[in-house]
Amino acid sequence: AQKVTQAQTEISVVEKEDVTLDCVYETRDTTYYLFWYKQPPSGELVFLIRRNSFDEQNEISGRYSWNFQKSTSSFNFTITASQVVDSAVYFCALMRDNYGQNFVFGPGTRLSVLP
Amino acid sequence: DGGITQSPKYLFRKEGQNVTLSCEQNLNHDAMYWYRQDPGQGLRLIYYSQIVNDFQKGDIAEGYSVSREKKESFPLTVTSAQKNPTAFYLCASSIDQSRSTDTQYFGPGTRLTVL
């Protein structure tokens, strides 16, 4: 069975602090895809990153970075020097290879960045 | 501007009434999807369509119906058979129906409340 766990329901940080959002996934597939989406108060899901299971290289995009570790089935997301505009719900998701319609979302982590 | 539009943003319905949610995209994407989001939870797939005039049930299709008469449009009807329809509904699309693992991009959502 496919499952995505985001153990942190809510996180609050003060602006400029670094924050890491955890994502742990379960799958028996050898090929799969991992995603992070941001859902601001407006409701729209904004695509942040997609990672293939065969590419464990970490990625950095501005203040955002992602740490993918297959050994621990984790795909954690770090925001450096957080800003108030980062306040949102963040979803981690898992997609099986050739099962694009089987897109399993985690429950989300609500991040509040306080000024 | 290219993107996905959903209307209305807020929708109220009396019990026993059918209601149709609109989803339009001008991205020339082949595949379109409908998800339901309940408070504090991730997204669950209702229906998806990989090509015009074809669609498939997702994980929670009961009480819903869809049509795909045009590539750019994928309306969702919430019928009176749906026992708990109050939720946030998100529409998504992806580029190529033949590549089922393409990244999905989301619209702004419709919040449906049953009175």
Boltz contact constraints between the chains, C-beta under 6 A:
constraints:
  - contact:
      token1: [A, 33]
      token2: [B, 101]
      max_distance: 6.0
  - contact:
      token1: [A, 43]
      token2: [B, 108]
      max_distance: 6.0
  - contact:
      token1: [A, 43]
      token2: [B, 109]
      max_distance: 6.0
  - contact:
      token1: [A, 44]
      token2: [B, 106]
      max_distance: 6.0
  - contact:
      token1: [A, 44]
      token2: [B, 108]
      max_distance: 6.0
  - contact:
      token1: [A, 45]
      token2: [B, 106]
      max_distance: 6.0
  - contact:
      token1: [A, 47]
      token2: [B, 103]
      max_distance: 6.0
  - contact:
      token1: [A, 47]
      token2: [B, 105]
      max_distance: 6.0
  - contact:
      token1: [A, 50]
      token2: [B, 103]
      max_distance: 6.0
  - contact:
      token1: [A, 95]
      token2: [B, 101]
      max_distance: 6.0
  - contact:
      token1: [A, 98]
      token2: [B, 100]
      max_distance: 6.0
  - contact:
      token1: [A, 100]
      token2: [B, 100]
      max_distance: 6.0
  - contact:
      token1: [A, 100]
      token2: [B, 101]
      max_distance: 6.0
  - contact:
      token1: [A, 101]
      token2: [B, 48]
      max_distance: 6.0
  - contact:
      token1: [A, 105]
      token2: [B, 42]
      max_distance: 6.0
  - contact:
      token1: [A, 105]
      token2: [B, 43]
      max_distance: 6.0
  - contact:
      token1: [A, 106]
      token2: [B, 42]
      max_distance: 6.0
  - contact:
      token1: [A, 107]
      token2: [B, 41]
      max_distance: 6.0
  - contact:
      token1: [A, 107]
      token2: [B, 42]
      max_distance: 6.0
